[in-house]
Amino acid sequence: MSGDPLAGLRRLLPVLFLIILFQAGFFVWAVWGGRAGAQPALRAVVAADLAVTAVTAFVLWRLLGRRR
């Protein structure tokens, strides 16, 4: 058993960042390609969700990067 209880979370952070990048890329593709043009409210919700998720992941990355 590891002495660091946050080691599992540190291993999952790169996966979380890859998922966020994939979602952001898909969102940009949908907006730029005109596939999401008829639903501006949905675009705002998805953009806000991506922003909050990215900020949360960044904060986790900064907090988990510190050794105690």
Rosetta blueprint (number, residue, H / E / L):
1 M L
2 S L
3 G L
4 D L
5 P L
6 L L
7 A H
8 G H
9 L H
10 R H
11 R H
12 L H
13 L H
14 P H
15 V H
16 L H
17 F H
18 L H
19 I H
20 I H
21 L H
22 F H
23 Q H
24 A H
25 G H
26 F H
27 F H
28 V H
29 W H
30 A H
31 V H
32 W H
33 G L
34 G L
35 R L
36 A L
37 G L
38 A L
39 Q L
40 P H
41 A H
42 L H
43 R H
44 A H
45 V H
46 V H
47 A H
48 A H
49 D H
50 L H
51 A H
52 V H
53 T H
54 A H
55 V H
56 T H
57 A H
58 F H
59 V H
60 L H
61 W H
62 R H
63 L H
64 L H
65 G L
66 R L
67 R L
68 R L
